[in-house]
Amino acid sequence: QADNHETRSVTDTRDRFLQAATKAFAERGFYGTSIAGIVDTLPFTKQALLHHFGSKEKLYGEVLKRISTRLMEDIQEVEAHFDEPRKRLEETFVHFYNVSLNRSSETQLLMRELLDNKRRAETARTWYLKPFLEALTQMVLDDTKNSVKSKQEAFSVVYQLLGSINYFLVSKPTLTRILGAKEYSKIHRDYEKELRKLIAARLD
């Protein structure tokens, strides 16, 4: 029983580090985030964080790995409920949009990793989001009724759809200021419907 309590304690500590790191990396990027900045919000020391993860680079990798694992679980959840390829593809993107509403830090970090990553891309050895992108690309190819025939074109479709979703989600604070909360709420309510139209228009 004591061993189980110790294991839970270590897991909880790691989770708190990963949650704080996800928020920090999302807000300030990899190079703008420091170990000290991450632990500032926690009742732990820099040494404790480094004990668990070894370095900022390894911590960042663990953050991306956790996000990637969750995204793959999202895909599997949808795949279990839909057999028809086009419906599975559509519902996967809609599901990704809906779950991302409550994962603002992960969504912002995903945008940074895919788009704002020139310096780190030159030295990165592991791309944790690759399985997620490949799975979505294969979904597009599995829908043999669409006009997409090559893997390259399918990947472009995936990137366009992800870009639309992520850009809309991370723009909430700015759009709310520009348009007002009431108008943004109307747009937010309509977005899922427009996303479905976008998917259909791109694939038909």
Contact map, one row per residue, 1 for C-alpha under 8 A:
111110000000000000000000000000000000000000000000000000000000000000000000000000000000000000000000000000000000000000000000000000000000000000000000000000000000000000000000000000000000000000000000000000000000
111111000000000000000000000000000000000000000000000000000000000000000000000000000000000000000000000000000000000000000000000000000000000000000000000000000000000000000000000000000000000000000000000000000000
111111100000000000000000000000000000000000000000000000000000000000000000000000000000000000000000000000000000000000000000000000000000000000000000000000000000000000000000000000000000000000000000000000000000
111111110000000000000000000000000000000000000000000000000000000000000000000000000000000000000000000000000000000000000000000000000000000000000000000000000000000000000000000000000000000000000000000000000000
111111111000000000000000000000000000000000000000000000000000000000000000000000000000000000000000000000000000000000000000000000000000000000000000000000000000000000000000000000000000000000000000000000000000
011111111100000000000000000000000000000000000000000000000000000000000000000000000000000000000000000000000000000000000000000000000000000000000000000000000000000000000000000000000000000000000000000000000000
001111111110000000000000000000000000000000000000000000000000000000000000000000000000000000000000000000000000000000000000000000000000000000000000000000000000000000000000000000000000000000000000000000000000
000111111111000000000000000000000000000000000000000000000000000000000000000000000000000000000000000000000000000000000000000000000000000000000000000000000000000000000000000000000000000000000000000000000000
000011111111100000000000000000000000000000000000000000000000000000000000000000000000000000000000000000000000000000000000000000000000000000000000000000000000000000000000000000000000000000000000000000000000
000001111111110000000000000000000000000000000000000000000000000000000000000000000000000000000000000000000000000000000000000000000000000000000000000000000000000000000000000000000000000000000000000000000000
000000111111111000000000000000000000000000000000000000000000000000000000000000000000000000000000000000000000000000000000000000000000000000000000000000000000000000000000000000000000000000000000000000000000
000000011111111100000000000000000000000000000000000000000000000000000000000000000000000000000000000000000000000000000000000000000000000000000000000000000000000000000000000000000000000000000000000000000000
000000001111111110000000000000000000000000000000000000000000000000000000000000000000000000000000000000000000000000000000000000000000000000000000000000000000000000000000000000000000000000000000000000000000
000000000111111111000000000000000000000000000000000100000000000000000000000000000000000000000000000000000000000000000000000000000000000000000000000000000000000000000000000000000000000000000000000000000000
000000000011111111100000000000000000000000000000000000000000000000000000000000000000000000000000000000000000000000000000000000000000000000000000000000000000000000000000000000000000000000000000000000000000
000000000001111111110000000000000000000001000000000000000000000000000000000000000000000000000000000000000000000000000000000000000000000000000000000000000000000000000000000000000000000000000000000000000000
000000000000111111111000000000000000011001000000100000000000000000000000000000000000000000000000000000000000000000000000000000000000000000000000000000000000000000000000000000000000000000000000000000000000
000000000000011111111100000000000000000000000000000000000010011000000000000000000000000000000000000000000000000000000000000000000000000000000000000000000000000000000000000000000000000000000000000000000000
000000000000001111111110000000000000000000000000000000000000000000000000000000000000000000000000000000000000000000000000000000000000000000000000000000000000000000000000000000000000000000000000000000000000
000000000000000111111111000000000000011011000000000000000000000000000000000000000000000000000000000000000000000000000000000000000000000000000000000000000000000000000000000000000000000000000000000000000000
000000000000000011111111100000000000010000000000000000000011001000000000000000000000000000000000000000000000000000000000000000000000000000000000000000000000000000000000000000000000000000000000000000000000
000000000000000001111111110000000000000000000000000000000000001000000000000000000000000000000000000000001100100000000000000000000000000000000000000000000000000000000000000000000000000000000000000000000000
000000000000000000111111111000000000000000000000000000000000000000000000000000000000000000000000000000001100000000000000000000000000000000000000000000000000000000000000000000000000000000000000000000000000
000000000000000000011111111110001000110000000000000000000000000000000000000000000000000000000000000000000000000000000000000000000000000000000000000000000000000000000000000000000000000000000000000000000000
000000000000000000001111111111011000000000000000000000000001000000000000000000000000000000000000000000000000100000000000000000000000000000000000000000000000000000000000000000000000000000000000000000000000
000000000000000000000111111110000000000000000000000000000000000000000000000000000000000000000000000000001101100100000000000000000000000000000000000000000000000000000000000000000000000000000000000000000000
000000000000000000000011111110000000000000000000000000000000000000000000000000000000000000000000000000001001100000000000000000000000000000000000000000000000000000000000000000000000000000000000000000000000
000000000000000000000001111111111000000000000000000000000000000000000000000000000000000000000000000000000000000000000000000000000000000000000000000000000000000000000000000000000000000000000000000000000000
000000000000000000000001111111111000000000000000000000000000000000000000000000000000000000000000000000000000100100000000000000000000000000000000000000000000000000000000000000000000000000000000000000000000
000000000000000000000000100111111000000000000000000000000001000000000000000000000000000000000000000000000000000000000000000000000000000000000000000000000000000000000000000000000000000000000000000000000000
000000000000000000000000000111111100000000000000000000000000000000000000000000000000000000000000000000000000000000000000000000000000000000000000000000000000000000000000000000000000000000000000000000000000
000000000000000000000000100111111100000000000000000000000000000000000000000000000000000000000000000000000000000000000000000000000000000000000000000000000000000000000000000000000000000000000000000000000000
000000000000000000000001100111111110110000000000000000000000000000000000000000000000000000000000000000000000000000000000000000000000000000000000000000000000000000000000000000000000000000000000000000000000
000000000000000000000000000000111111110000000000000000010000000000000000000000000000000000000000000000000000000000000000000000000000000000000000000000000000000000000000000000000000000000000000000000000000
000000000000000000000000000000001111111000000100100000010000000000000000000000000000000000000000000000000000000000000000000000000000000000000000000000000000000000000000000000000000000000000000000000000000
000000000000000000000000000000000111111100000100000000000000000000000000000000000000000000000000000000000000000000000000000000000000000000000000000000000000000000000000000000000000000000000000000000000000
000000000000000000000001000000001111111110000000000000000000000000000000000000000000000000000000000000000000000000000000000000000000000000000000000000000000000000000000000000000000000000000000000000000000
000000000000000010011001000000001111111111000000000000000000000000000000000000000000000000000000000000000000000000000000000000000000000000000000000000000000000000000000000000000000000000000000000000000000
000000000000000010010000000000000011111111111100100000000000000000000000000000000000000000000000000000000000000000000000000000000000000000000000000000000000000000000000000000000000000000000000000000000000
000000000000000000000000000000000001111111100000000000000000000000000000000000000000000000000000000000000000000000000000000000000000000000000000000000000000000000000000000000000000000000000000000000000000
000000000000000000010000000000000000111111100000000000000000000000000000000000000000000000000000000000000000000000000000000000000000000000000000000000000000000000000000000000000000000000000000000000000000
000000000000000110010000000000000000011111110000000000000000000000000000000000000000000000000000000000000000000000000000000000000000000000000000000000000000000000000000000000000000000000000000000000000000
000000000000000000000000000000000000001111111000000000000000000000000000000000000000000000000000000000000000000000000000000000000000000000000000000000000000000000000000000000000000000000000000000000000000
000000000000000000000000000000000000001001111101100000000000000000000000000000000000000000000000000000000000000000000000000000000000000000000000000000000000000000000000000000000000000000000000000000000000
000000000000000000000000000000000000001000111111100000000000000000000000000000000000000000000000000000000000000000000000000000000000000000000000000000000000000000000000000000000000000000000000000000000000
000000000000000000000000000000000011001000011111110000000000000000000000000000000000000000000000000000000000000000000000000000000000000000000000000000000000000000000000000000000000000000000000000000000000
000000000000000000000000000000000000000000001111111000000000000000000000000000000000000000000000000000000000000000000000000000000000000000000000000000000000000000000000000000000000000000000000000000000000
000000000000000000000000000000000000000000011111111100000000000000000000000000000000000000000000000000000000000000000000000000000000000000000000000000000000000000000000000000000000000000000000000000000000
000000000000000010000000000000000010001000011111111111000000000000000000000000000000000000000000000000000000000000000000000000000000000000000000000000000000000000000000000000000000000000000000000000000000
000000000000000000000000000000000000000000000111111111110000000000000000000000000000000000000000000000000000000000000000000000000000000000000000000000000000000000000000000000000000000000000000000000000000
000000000000000000000000000000000000000000000011111111000000000000000000000000000000000000000000000000000000000000000000000000000000000000000000000000000000000000000000000000000000000000000000000000000000
000000000000010000000000000000000000000000000001111111000000000000000000000000000000000000000000000000000000000000000000000000000000000000000000000000000000000000000000000000000000000000000000000000000000
000000000000000000000000000000000000000000000000111111110110000000000000000000000000000000000000000000000000000000000000000000000000000000000000000000000000000000000000000000000000000000000000000000000000
000000000000000000000000000000000000000000000000111111110110000000000000000000000000000000000000000000000000000000000000000000000000000000000000000000000000000000000000000000000000000000000000000000000000
000000000000000000000000000000000000000000000000010011111110000000000000000000000000000000000000000000000000000000000000000000000000000000000000000000000000000000000000000000000000000000000000000000000000
000000000000000000000000000000000110000000000000010011111111000000000000000000000000000000000000000000000000000000000000000000000000000000000000000000000000000000000000000000000000000000000000000000000000
000000000000000000000000000000000000000000000000000000111111100000000000000000000000000000000000000000000000000000000000000000000000000000000000000000000000000000000000000000000000000000000000000000000000
000000000000000000000000000000000000000000000000000011111111110000000000000000000000000000000000000000000000000000000000000000000000000000000000000000000000000000000000000000000000000000000000000000000000
000000000000000001001000000000000000000000000000000011111111111000000000000000000000000000000000000000000000000000000000000000000000000000000000000000000000000000000000000000000000000000000000000000000000
000000000000000000001000100001000000000000000000000000011111111100000000000000000000000000000000000000000000000000000000000000000000000000000000000000000000000000000000000000000000000000000000000000000000
000000000000000000000000000000000000000000000000000000001111111110000000000000000000000000000000000000000000000000000000000000010000000000000000000000000000000000000000000000000000000000000000000000000000
000000000000000001000000000000000000000000000000000000000111111111000000000000000000000000000000000000000000000000000000000000000000000000000000000000000000000000000000000000000000000000000000000000000000
000000000000000001001100000000000000000000000000000000000011111111100000000000000000000000000000000000000000000000000000000000000000000000000000000000000000000000000000000000000000000000000000000000000000
000000000000000000000000000000000000000000000000000000000001111111110000000000000000000000000000000000000000000000000000000000011000000000000000000000000000000000000000000000000000000000000000000000000000
000000000000000000000000000000000000000000000000000000000000111111111000000000000000000000000000000000000000000000000000000000011000000000000000000000000000000000000000000000000000000000000000000000000000
000000000000000000000000000000000000000000000000000000000000011111111100000000000000000000000000000000000000000000000000000000000000000000000000000000000000000000000000000000000000000000000000000000000000
000000000000000000000000000000000000000000000000000000000000001111111110000000000000000000000000000000000100000000000000000000000000000000000000000000000000000000000000000000000000000000000000000000000000
000000000000000000000000000000000000000000000000000000000000000111111111000000000000000000000000000000000000000000000000000000011011000000000000000000000000000000000000000000000000000000000000000000000000
000000000000000000000000000000000000000000000000000000000000000011111111100000000000000000000000000000000000000000000000000000000000000000000000000000000000000000000000000000000000000000000000000000000000
000000000000000000000000000000000000000000000000000000000000000001111111110000000000000000000000000000000000000000000000000000000000000000000000000000000000000000000000000000000000000000000000000000000000
000000000000000000000000000000000000000000000000000000000000000000111111111000000000000000000001000000000000000000000000000000000001000000000000000000000000000000000000000000000000000000000000000000000000
000000000000000000000000000000000000000000000000000000000000000000011111111100000000000000000000000000000000000000000000000000000011000000000000000000000000000000000000000000000000000000000000000000000000
000000000000000000000000000000000000000000000000000000000000000000001111111110000000000000000000000000000000000000000000000000000000000000000000000000000000000000000000000000000000000000000000000000000000
000000000000000000000000000000000000000000000000000000000000000000000111111111000000000000010011000000000000000000000000000000000000000000000000000000000000000000000000000000000000000000000000000000000000
000000000000000000000000000000000000000000000000000000000000000000000011111111100000000000010000000000000000000000000000000000000000000000000000000000000000000000000000000000000000000000000000000000000000
000000000000000000000000000000000000000000000000000000000000000000000001111111110000000000000000000000000000000000000000000000000000000000000000000000000000000000000000000000000000000000000000000000000000
000000000000000000000000000000000000000000000000000000000000000000000000111111111000000000000000000000000000000000000000000000000000000000000000000000000000000000000000000000000000000000000000000000000000
000000000000000000000000000000000000000000000000000000000000000000000000011111111100000100110010000000000000000000000000000000000000000000000000000000000000000000000000000000000000000000000000000000000000
000000000000000000000000000000000000000000000000000000000000000000000000001111111110000100010000000000000000000000000000000000000000000000000000000000000000000000000000000000000000000000000000000000000000
000000000000000000000000000000000000000000000000000000000000000000000000000111111110000000000000000000000000000000000000000000000000000000000000000000000000000000000000000000000000000000000000000000000000
000000000000000000000000000000000000000000000000000000000000000000000000000011111110000000000000000000000000000000000000000000000000000000000000000000000000000000000000000000000000000000000000000000000000
000000000000000000000000000000000000000000000000000000000000000000000000000001111111101100000000000000000000000000000000000000000000000000000000000000000000000000000000000000000000000000000000000000000000
000000000000000000000000000000000000000000000000000000000000000000000000000000111111101100000000000000000000000000000000000000000000000000000000000000000000000000000000000000000000000000000000000000000000
000000000000000000000000000000000000000000000000000000000000000000000000000000000111111100000000000000000000000000000000000000000000000000000000000000000000000000000000000000000000000000000000000000000000
000000000000000000000000000000000000000000000000000000000000000000000000000000000111111110000000000000000000000000000000000000000000000000100110000000000000000000000000000000000000000000000000000000000000
000000000000000000000000000000000000000000000000000000000000000000000000000000000001111111000000000000000000000000000000000000000000000000010010000000000000000000000000000000000000000000000000000000000000
000000000000000000000000000000000000000000000000000000000000000000000000000000000111111111100000000000000000000000000000000000000000000000000000000000000000000000000000000000000000000000000000000000000000
000000000000000000000000000000000000000000000000000000000000000000000000000001100111111111110000000000000000000000000000000000000000000000100000000000000000000000000000000000000000000000000000000000000000
000000000000000000000000000000000000000000000000000000000000000000000000000000000000111111111000000000000000000000000000000000000000000100110000000000000000000000000000000000000000000000000000000000000000
000000000000000000000000000000000000000000000000000000000000000000000000000000000000011111111100000000000000000000000000000000000000000000000000000000000000000000000000000000000000000000000000000100100000
000000000000000000000000000000000000000000000000000000000000000000000000000001000000001111111110000000000000000000000000000000000000000000000000000000000000000000000000000000000000000000000000000000000000
000000000000000000000000000000000000000000000000000000000000000000000000011001100000000111111111000000000000000000000000000000000000000000000000000000000000000000000000000000000000000000000000000000000000
000000000000000000000000000000000000000000000000000000000000000000000000000000000000000011111111100000000000000000000000000000000000000000000000000000000000000011000000000000000000000000000000000000000000
000000000000000000000000000000000000000000000000000000000000000000000000000000000000000001111111110000000000000000000000000000000000000000000000000000000000000000000000000000000000000000000001001100000000
000000000000000000000000000000000000000000000000000000000000000000000000010001000000000000111111111000000000000000000000000000000000000000000000000000000000000000000000000000000000000000000000000000000000
000000000000000000000000000000000000000000000000000000000000000000000010010000000000000000011111111100000000000000000000000000000000000000000000000000000000000000000000000000000000000000000000000000000000
000000000000000000000000000000000000000000000000000000000000000000000000000000000000000000001111111110000000000000000000000000000000000000000000000000000000000000001000000000000000000000000001000000000000
000000000000000000000000000000000000000000000000000000000000000000000000000000000000000000000111111111000000000000000000000000000000000000000000000000000000000000000000000000000000000000000000000000000000
000000000000000000000000000000000000000000000000000000000000000000000000000000000000000000000011111111100000000000000000000000000000000000000000000000000000000000000000000000000000000000000000000000000000
000000000000000000000000000000000000000000000000000000000000000000000000000000000000000000000001111111110110000000000000000000000000000000000000000000000000000000000000100000000000000000000000000000000000
000000000000000000000000000000000000000000000000000000000000000000000000000000000000000000000000111111110000000000000000000000000000000000000000000000000000000000000000100000000000000000000000000000000000
000000000000000000000000000000000000000000000000000000000000000000000000000000000000000000000000011111110000000000000000000000000000000000000000000000000000000000000000000000000000000000000000000000000000
000000000000000000000000000000000000000000000000000000000000000000000000000000000000000000000000001111111110000000000000000000000000000000000000000000000000000000000000000000000000000000000000000000000000
000000000000000000000000000000000000000000000000000000000000000000000000000000000000000000000000000111111111000000000000000000000000000000000000000000000000000000000000110000000000000000000000000000000000
000000000000000000000110011000000000000000000000000000000000000000000000000000000000000000000000000000111111100000000000000000000000000000000000000000000000000000000000000000000000000000000000000000000000
000000000000000000000110010000000000000000000000000000000000000000100000000000000000000000000000000100111111110000000000000000000000000000000000000000000000000000000000000000000000000000000000000000000000
000000000000000000000000000000000000000000000000000000000000000000000000000000000000000000000000000100111111111000000000000000000000000000000000000000000000000000000100110000000000000000000000000000000000
000000000000000000000000011000000000000000000000000000000000000000000000000000000000000000000000000000011111111100000000000000000000000000000000000000000000000000000100010000000000000000000000000000000000
000000000000000000000100111010000000000000000000000000000000000000000000000000000000000000000000000000001111111110000000000000000000000000000000000000000000000000000000000000000000000000000000000000000000
000000000000000000000000000000000000000000000000000000000000000000000000000000000000000000000000000000000111111111000000000000000000000000000000000000000000000000000000000000000000000000000000000000000000
000000000000000000000000000000000000000000000000000000000000000000000000000000000000000000000000000000000011111111110000000000000000000000000000000000000000000000000110000000000000000000000000000000000000
000000000000000000000000010010000000000000000000000000000000000000000000000000000000000000000000000000000001111111111000000000000000000000000000000000000000000000000000000000000000000000000000000000000000
000000000000000000000000000000000000000000000000000000000000000000000000000000000000000000000000000000000000111111111000000000000000000000000000000000000000000000000000000000000000000000000000000000000000
000000000000000000000000000000000000000000000000000000000000000000000000000000000000000000000000000000000000011111111000000000000000000000000000000000000000000000000000000000000000000000000000000000000000
000000000000000000000000000000000000000000000000000000000000000000000000000000000000000000000000000000000000001111111100000000000000000000000000000000000000000000000000000000000000000000000000000000000000
000000000000000000000000000000000000000000000000000000000000000000000000000000000000000000000000000000000000001111111100000000000000000000000000000000000000000000000000000000000000000000000000000000000000
000000000000000000000000000000000000000000000000000000000000000000000000000000000000000000000000000000000000000111111111100000000000000000000000000000000000000000000000000000000000000000000000000000000000
000000000000000000000000000000000000000000000000000000000000000000000000000000000000000000000000000000000000000000111111110000000000000000000000000000000000000000000000000000000000000000000000000000000000
000000000000000000000000000000000000000000000000000000000000000000000000000000000000000000000000000000000000000000001111111000000000000000000000000000000000000000000000000000000000000000000000000000000000
000000000000000000000000000000000000000000000000000000000000000000000000000000000000000000000000000000000000000000001111111100000000000000000000000000000000000000000000000000000000000000000000000000000000
000000000000000000000000000000000000000000000000000000000000000000000000000000000000000000000000000000000000000000001111111100000000000000000000000000000000000000000000000000000000000000000000000000000000
000000000000000000000000000000000000000000000000000000000000000000000000000000000000000000000000000000000000000000000111111100000000000000000000000000000000000000000000000000000000000000000000000000000000
000000000000000000000000000000000000000000000000000000000000000000000000000000000000000000000000000000000000000000000011111110000000000000000000000000000000000000000000000000000000000000000000000000000000
000000000000000000000000000000000000000000000000000000000000000000000000000000000000000000000000000000000000000000000001111111100000000000000000000000000000000000000000000000000000000000000000000000000000
000000000000000000000000000000000000000000000000000000000000000000000000000000000000000000000000000000000000000000000000001111100000000000000000000000000000000000000000000000000000000000000000000000000000
000000000000000000000000000000000000000000000000000000000000000000000000000000000000000000000000000000000000000000000000000111110000000000000000000000000000000000000000000000000000000000000000000000000000
000000000000000000000000000000000000000000000000000000000000000000000000000000000000000000000000000000000000000000000000000111111100000000000000000000000000000000000000000000000000000000000000000000000000
000000000000000000000000000000000000000000000000000000000000100110010000000000000000000000000000000000000000000000000000000001111110000000000000000000000000000000000000000000000000000000000000000000000000
000000000000000000000000000000000000000000000000000000000000000110010000000000000000000000000000000000000000000000000000000000111111100000000000000000000000000000000000000000000000000000000000000000000000
000000000000000000000000000000000000000000000000000000000000000000000000000000000000000000000000000000000000000000000000000000111111110000000000000000000000000000000000000000000000000000000000000000000000
000000000000000000000000000000000000000000000000000000000000000000010001000000000000000000000000000000000000000000000000000000011111111000000000000000000000000000000000000000000000000000000000000000000000
000000000000000000000000000000000000000000000000000000000000000000010011000000000000000000000000000000000000000000000000000000001111111100000000000000000000000000000000000000000000000000000000000000000000
000000000000000000000000000000000000000000000000000000000000000000000000000000000000000000000000000000000000000000000000000000001111111110000000000000000010010000000000000000000000000000000000000000000000
000000000000000000000000000000000000000000000000000000000000000000000000000000000000000000000000000000000000000000000000000000000111111111000000000000000010000000000000000000000000000000000000000000000000
000000000000000000000000000000000000000000000000000000000000000000000000000000000000000000000000000000000000000000000000000000000011111111100000000000000000000000000000000000000000000000000000000000000000
000000000000000000000000000000000000000000000000000000000000000000000000000000000000000010000000000000000000000000000000000000000001111111110000000000000010010000000000000000000000000000000000000000000000
000000000000000000000000000000000000000000000000000000000000000000000000000000000000000000000000000000000000000000000000000000000000111111111000000000100110010000000000000000000000000000000000000000000000
000000000000000000000000000000000000000000000000000000000000000000000000000000000000000000000000000000000000000000000000000000000000011111111100000000100100000000000000000000000000000000000000000000000000
000000000000000000000000000000000000000000000000000000000000000000000000000000000000100110000000000000000000000000000000000000000000001111111110000000000000000000000000000000000000000000000000000000000000
000000000000000000000000000000000000000000000000000000000000000000000000000000000000010010000000000000000000000000000000000000000000000111111110000100000100110000000000000000000000000000000000000000000000
000000000000000000000000000000000000000000000000000000000000000000000000000000000000000000000000000000000000000000000000000000000000000011111111000111100100000000000000000000000000000000000000000000000000
000000000000000000000000000000000000000000000000000000000000000000000000000000000000100000000000000000000000000000000000000000000000000001111111000000000000000000000000000000000000000000000000000000000000
000000000000000000000000000000000000000000000000000000000000000000000000000000000000110000000000000000000000000000000000000000000000000000111111110000000000000000000000000000000000000000000000000000000000
000000000000000000000000000000000000000000000000000000000000000000000000000000000000000000000000000000000000000000000000000000000000000000001111111100000000000000000000000000000000000000000000000000000000
000000000000000000000000000000000000000000000000000000000000000000000000000000000000000000000000000000000000000000000000000000000000000000000011111000000000000000000000000000000000000000000000000000000001
000000000000000000000000000000000000000000000000000000000000000000000000000000000000000000000000000000000000000000000000000000000000000000000011111100000000000000000000000000000000000000000000000000000011
000000000000000000000000000000000000000000000000000000000000000000000000000000000000000000000000000000000000000000000000000000000000000000000001111110000000000000000000000000000000000000000000000000000011
000000000000000000000000000000000000000000000000000000000000000000000000000000000000000000000000000000000000000000000000000000000000000000011001011111001100000000000000000000000000000000000000000000000010
000000000000000000000000000000000000000000000000000000000000000000000000000000000000000000000000000000000000000000000000000000000000000000001000001111101100000000000000000000000000000000000000000000000000
000000000000000000000000000000000000000000000000000000000000000000000000000000000000000000000000000000000000000000000000000000000000000000001000000111111100000000000000000000000000000000000000000000000000
000000000000000000000000000000000000000000000000000000000000000000000000000000000000000000000000000000000000000000000000000000000000000011001000000011111110000000000000000000000000000000000000000000000000
000000000000000000000000000000000000000000000000000000000000000000000000000000000000000000000000000000000000000000000000000000000000000000000000000001111111000000000000000000000000000000000000000000000000
000000000000000000000000000000000000000000000000000000000000000000000000000000000000000000000000000000000000000000000000000000000000000000000000000111111111100000000000000000000000000000000000000000000000
000000000000000000000000000000000000000000000000000000000000000000000000000000000000000000000000000000000000000000000000000000000000000011011000000111111111110000000000000000000000000000000000000000000000
000000000000000000000000000000000000000000000000000000000000000000000000000000000000000000000000000000000000000000000000000000000000110110000000000000111111111000000000000000000000000000000000000000000000
000000000000000000000000000000000000000000000000000000000000000000000000000000000000000000000000000000000000000000000000000000000000000000000000000000011111111100000000000000000000000000000000000000000000
000000000000000000000000000000000000000000000000000000000000000000000000000000000000000000000000000000000000000000000000000000000000000000010000000000001111111110000000000000000000000000000000000000000100
000000000000000000000000000000000000000000000000000000000000000000000000000000000000000000000000000000000000000000000000000000000000100110010000000000000111111111000000000000000000000000000000000000000000
000000000000000000000000000000000000000000000000000000000000000000000000000000000000000000000000000000000000000000000000000000000000000000000000000000000011111111100000000000000000000000000000000000000000
000000000000000000000000000000000000000000000000000000000000000000000000000000000000000000000000000000000000000000000000000000000000000000000000000000000001111111110000000000000000000000000000000000000000
000000000000000000000000000000000000000000000000000000000000000000000000000000000000000000001000000000000000000000000000000000000000000000000000000000000000111111111000000000000000000000000000000000100000
000000000000000000000000000000000000000000000000000000000000000000000000000000000000000000001000000000000000000000000000000000000000000000000000000000000000011111111100000000000000000000000000000000000000
000000000000000000000000000000000000000000000000000000000000000000000000000000000000000000000000000000000000000000000000000000000000000000000000000000000000001111111110000000000000000000000000000000000000
000000000000000000000000000000000000000000000000000000000000000000000000000000000000000000000000000000000000000000000000000000000000000000000000000000000000000111111111000000000000000000000000000000000000
000000000000000000000000000000000000000000000000000000000000000000000000000000000000000000000000100000000000000000000000000000000000000000000000000000000000000011111111100000000000000000000000000000000000
000000000000000000000000000000000000000000000000000000000000000000000000000000000000000000000000000000000011001000000000000000000000000000000000000000000000000001111111110000000000000000000000000000000000
000000000000000000000000000000000000000000000000000000000000000000000000000000000000000000000000000000000000001000000000000000000000000000000000000000000000000000111111111000000000000000000000000000000000
000000000000000000000000000000000000000000000000000000000000000000000000000000000000000000000000000000000000000000000000000000000000000000000000000000000000000000011111111100000000000000000000000000000000
000000000000000000000000000000000000000000000000000000000000000000000000000000000000000000000000000110010010000000000000000000000000000000000000000000000000000000001111111100000000000000000000000000000000
000000000000000000000000000000000000000000000000000000000000000000000000000000000000000000000000000000010011000000000000000000000000000000000000000000000000000000000111111110000000000000000000000000000000
000000000000000000000000000000000000000000000000000000000000000000000000000000000000000000000000000000000000000000000000000000000000000000000000000000000000000000000011111111100000000000000000000000000000
000000000000000000000000000000000000000000000000000000000000000000000000000000000000000000000000000000000000000000000000000000000000000000000000000000000000000000000001111111110000000100000000000000000000
000000000000000000000000000000000000000000000000000000000000000000000000000000000000000000000000000000000000000000000000000000000000000000000000000000000000000000000000011111111000000000000000000000000000
000000000000000000000000000000000000000000000000000000000000000000000000000000000000000000000000000000000000000000000000000000000000000000000000000000000000000000000000001111111100000000000000000000000000
000000000000000000000000000000000000000000000000000000000000000000000000000000000000000000000000000000000000000000000000000000000000000000000000000000000000000000000000001111111111000100000000000000000000
000000000000000000000000000000000000000000000000000000000000000000000000000000000000000000000000000000000000000000000000000000000000000000000000000000000000000000000000000111111111101100000000000000000000
000000000000000000000000000000000000000000000000000000000000000000000000000000000000000000000000000000000000000000000000000000000000000000000000000000000000000000000000000011111111100000000000000000000000
000000000000000000000000000000000000000000000000000000000000000000000000000000000000000000000000000000000000000000000000000000000000000000000000000000000000000000000000000001111111000000000000000000000000
000000000000000000000000000000000000000000000000000000000000000000000000000000000000000000000000000000000000000000000000000000000000000000000000000000000000000000000000000000111111111100000000000000000000
000000000000000000000000000000000000000000000000000000000000000000000000000000000000000000000000000000000000000000000000000000000000000000000000000000000000000000000000000000111111111100000000000000000000
000000000000000000000000000000000000000000000000000000000000000000000000000000000000000000000000000000000000000000000000000000000000000000000000000000000000000000000000000000011011111110000000000000000000
000000000000000000000000000000000000000000000000000000000000000000000000000000000000000000000000000000000000000000000000000000000000000000000000000000000000000000000000000000000011111111000000000000000000
000000000000000000000000000000000000000000000000000000000000000000000000000000000000000000000000000000000000000000000000000000000000000000000000000000000000000000000000000000010011111111100000000000000000
000000000000000000000000000000000000000000000000000000000000000000000000000000000000000000000000000000000000000000000000000000000000000000000000000000000000000000000000000100110011111111110000000000000000
000000000000000000000000000000000000000000000000000000000000000000000000000000000000000000000000000000000000000000000000000000000000000000000000000000000000000000000000000000000000111111111000000000000000
000000000000000000000000000000000000000000000000000000000000000000000000000000000000000000000000000000000000000000000000000000000000000000000000000000000000000000000000000000000000011111111100000000000000
000000000000000000000000000000000000000000000000000000000000000000000000000000000000000000000000000000000000000000000000000000000000000000000000000000000000000000000000000000000000001111111110000000000000
000000000000000000000000000000000000000000000000000000000000000000000000000000000000000000000000000000000000000000000000000000000000000000000000000000000000000000000000000000000000000111111111000000000000
000000000000000000000000000000000000000000000000000000000000000000000000000000000000000000000000000000000000000000000000000000000000000000000000000000000000000000000000000000000000000011111111000000000000
000000000000000000000000000000000000000000000000000000000000000000000000000000000000000000000000000000000000000000000000000000000000000000000000000000000000000000000000000000000000000001111111110000000000
000000000000000000000000000000000000000000000000000000000000000000000000000000000000000000000000000000000000000000000000000000000000000000000000000000000000000000000000000000000000000000111111111000000000
000000000000000000000000000000000000000000000000000000000000000000000000000000000000000000000100100000000000000000000000000000000000000000000000000000000000000000000000000000000000000000011111111100000000
000000000000000000000000000000000000000000000000000000000000000000000000000000000000000000000000000000000000000000000000000000000000000000000000000000000000000000000000000000000000000000000111111110000000
000000000000000000000000000000000000000000000000000000000000000000000000000000000000000000000000000000000000000000000000000000000000000000000000000000000000000000000000000000000000000000000111111111000000
000000000000000000000000000000000000000000000000000000000000000000000000000000000000000000000100000000000000000000000000000000000000000000000000000000000000000000000000000000000000000000000011111111100000
000000000000000000000000000000000000000000000000000000000000000000000000000000000000000001000100000000000000000000000000000000000000000000000000000000000000000000000000000000000000000000000001111111110000
000000000000000000000000000000000000000000000000000000000000000000000000000000000000000000000000000000000000000000000000000000000000000000000000000000000000000000000000000000000000000000000000111111111000
000000000000000000000000000000000000000000000000000000000000000000000000000000000000000000000000000000000000000000000000000000000000000000000000000000000000000000000000000000000000000000000000011111111100
000000000000000000000000000000000000000000000000000000000000000000000000000000000000000001000000000000000000000000000000000000000000000000000000000000000000000010000000000000000000000000000000001111111110
000000000000000000000000000000000000000000000000000000000000000000000000000000000000000000000000000000000000000000000000000000000000000000000000000000000000000000000000000000000000000000000000000111111111
000000000000000000000000000000000000000000000000000000000000000000000000000000000000000000000000000000000000000000000000000000000000000000000000000000000000000000000000000000000000000000000000000011111111
000000000000000000000000000000000000000000000000000000000000000000000000000000000000000000000000000000000000000000000000000000000000000000000000000000000000100000000000000000000000000000000000000001111111
000000000000000000000000000000000000000000000000000000000000000000000000000000000000000000000000000000000000000000000000000000000000000000000000011100000000000000000000000000000000000000000000000000111111
000000000000000000000000000000000000000000000000000000000000000000000000000000000000000000000000000000000000000000000000000000000000000000000000111000000000000000000000000000000000000000000000000000011111
